[in-house]
Amino acid sequence: MAEMEETDFNDILDDWFIESLKTYKDLHVYQLEHPTQVIEWTSGRTVCVAGYSSSKNEILELHLPLKLFADENKGLCAERDFKVVHGGFAEGPVCCLRHVPGTRCVVTNDGLSSDLQVWTVGGDDSDVIRRTGSVKGRRSVSEGGSRIAAPLSSQLLHGARSSDVQLTQLTSGQILYTLETDSADPLSSLQFVSDTVFLAGCCNGNVYIADTRTSAAPQLSPGPAAWGGSVLWWTDASAGRVIRLSSSGQAVVSDLRDLGEAVSWAQLDVQSHRCNPDDVRVSWAPALDNCIAVSGFSGAVQIYKTSVWGTERQDVQPLFEHRGHAVSSQSDDDVFVTAHVWHPERPRTLLSAASDGSVHVWDWVDQSEL
């Protein structure tokens, strides 16, 4: 029986490998000792990852395979592996990680309180990532952990709930701004949409928009009406558009200037199940118009094109699906994707990580354009 299962696994892997020759421009894999749910760019060629187990965890800066960036004569480039550039250890889980622009610092949260940990990545000819400071949050205990946005080299926006959000001076710890709201909704996302205006996405679908230059009350957009009862929501914004995705697979696109009106919406082809706030990711492509990536529902990362969605509810299929983590895993447990990020400049290049510790970087081919 075991031999038959291994034969079936090898057949599926062979079929997917043959298919991948046509569906990927590039595909490289790496195996971490422990899985990560954070992938954060520290440059155009390096990312930080870190474990999220309850005990001690590695925090690593990885250099992507050089072959990925060889636009010509890829066959002549021998470097096809990820390389560990810097590394260190966190005493607890790393549930959120952000690079501070213009610096060699990253900031993390352990999901246990709203306090942040500050790390220096290398420097002074060192290959060590070392803890160099902390930033105090507004809650001693946090359910779901803090979300972090780093707009400038000297400031951090962070909070676990809508009532906790604050802008802190990184060097002095001085609080520069607090979000004034009566609600205490757990946050699923926190991001800047301009130099001073930020969006706080809540797990119940509510979205706050506020400007750190003023103490005026934030603009509140209530969550969309959900199909099928109580759900969690995740939010992402880019180029004046906001997408909200529910745990039942409902996706709603709105204009940032009028969040109460849906521009388009759709029912995605995902495996709906009970999710935690840290499970699911939805993100706009930074260098590809009207495309989003969705992960966390299964062992796949799905790409959808939102420009073909209408104003009426409709079932939609992904434009592309990266199934590599699930297909290639030999884990006895079901594999699910724990994180994904788009490359900031390469239109169809993404990194993804899964619960078996695998990390993939892949450049997909849009079959509709062939």
Salt bridges, closest charged atoms under 4 A:
GLU19 OE1 - ARG323 NH2 3.21
ASP26 OD1 - HIS28 NE2 3.79
ASP26 OD2 - LYS74 NZ 3.08
GLU33 OE2 - HIS34 NE2 3.86
GLU40 OE1 - ARG98 NH1 3.68
GLU61 OE1 - HIS86 ND1 2.60
GLU61 OE1 - ARG104 NH2 2.81
GLU79 OE1 - LYS83 NZ 3.51
ASP115 OD2 - LYS136 NZ 3.56
GLU143 OE1 - ARG161 NH2 3.75
ASP164 OD2 - ARG139 NE 2.62
ASP211 OD2 - ARG213 NH2 2.62
ASP255 OD2 - ARG257 NH2 2.87
ASP278 OD1 - ARG147 NH1 2.79
ASP363 OD2 - ARG346 NH2 3.55
ASP366 OD2 - ARG348 NH2 3.93
GLU369 OE2 - ARG348 NH2 3.14
